[in-house]
Each structure stands twice: as C-alpha cells, then as structure tokens.
C-alpha cells in the first residue's frame, strides 16, 4: 500500500505541516503501508528541508526504514516502512 501527502495547500503554515507529516506517518503505520510519497514541491527548497528535518527527528526516524529523494523530480520524497 502506498500513501501520498501533498504539502502544496499548507506550504506556509508550519504547525499544520508538522501535524500533516505526523498524521501520514501514523496512518502508514496503522495501515501497514510500505511507502509514503511526500510532495513538498520544487520552489526554493525550504519546505523540503523542513520535511527532512522533521523526518530526521530521533522519535520519527525510529518509525520508518529509509528515505529516498526522487532523482527525476526534486519536488518529492519517498519514505519506506518495513514491518516484521
């Protein structure tokens, strides 16, 4: 299962971004999704940096397996989950 989060509608609302990111991570775990696509958009790259900082937090990092940046489209990230 793959989930998708587009951050375009809330790009300028920091608190809502964190809430949306935490929500999609929790939903992925609840539904045992293997992949989450996060779309911060291309822009200046500030939103993507914010997303990466969020994902690098110790308590969040423990929840997923790895992150990939799309080589062809720098406006999206993939977060992969592994379940035992």
C-alpha positions in Angstrom: 0.0 0.0 0.0 1.2 3.5 -0.9 0.1 6.7 0.7 0.6 10.3 -0.6 0.8 13.7 1.1 0.8 16.9 -1.0 2.0 19.8 1.1 1.2 22.5 -1.6 -2.1 23.6 0.2 -0.4 24.2 3.5 3.1 25.2 2.4 3.1 28.4 4.6 1.6 27.0 7.8 4.4 25.4 9.9 2.3 23.9 12.6 -0.1 22.3 10.1 2.9 20.9 8.1 4.2 19.1 11.2 0.7 17.8 12.1 0.2 16.6 8.5 3.5 14.8 8.4 2.9 13.1 11.8 -0.6 12.2 10.6 0.6 10.5 7.4 3.4 8.6 9.3 0.8 7.4 11.9 -1.6 6.4 9.1 1.1 4.5 7.3 1.9 2.5 10.4 -1.8 1.9 11.2 -2.5 0.7 7.7 0.9 -1.1 7.4 1.7 0.9 4.2 5.1 0.2 2.7 5.6 3.6 1.1 4.6 7.2 1.7 5.1 9.8 -1.1 5.6 13.3 0.3 5.3 16.2 -2.1 6.8 19.4 -0.8 7.1 20.9 -4.3 10.1 22.3 -6.1 10.1 26.0 -5.1 13.2 27.3 -3.2 13.7 24.0 -1.3 12.8 25.4 2.1 9.8 23.2 2.6 11.7 20.1 1.5 14.4 21.0 4.1 11.7 21.4 6.8 10.2 17.9 5.9 13.7 16.3 6.0 14.4 18.0 9.4 11.0 16.6 10.7 11.9 13.1 9.4 15.4 13.2 11.0 14.0 13.7 14.5 15.0 10.7 16.6 11.5 9.6 17.6 10.2 9.9 14.0 13.3 8.2 12.4 12.7 5.2 14.6 9.3 4.7 12.9 10.4 4.2 9.2 13.0 2.2 7.4 14.6 4.7 4.9 14.0 7.9 2.8 14.6 8.3 -0.9 14.7 11.5 -2.9 13.3 11.3 -6.4 16.2 11.6 -8.8 14.0 12.8 -11.6 11.8 15.2 -9.6 13.4 17.0 -6.7 9.9 18.1 -5.5 9.1 14.8 -3.9 10.4 12.3 -1.3 9.6 8.7 -0.6 9.5 7.3 2.9 9.7 3.5 3.2 8.4 1.3 6.0 9.3 -2.2 6.9 7.2 -4.4 9.2 8.2 -7.7 10.9 
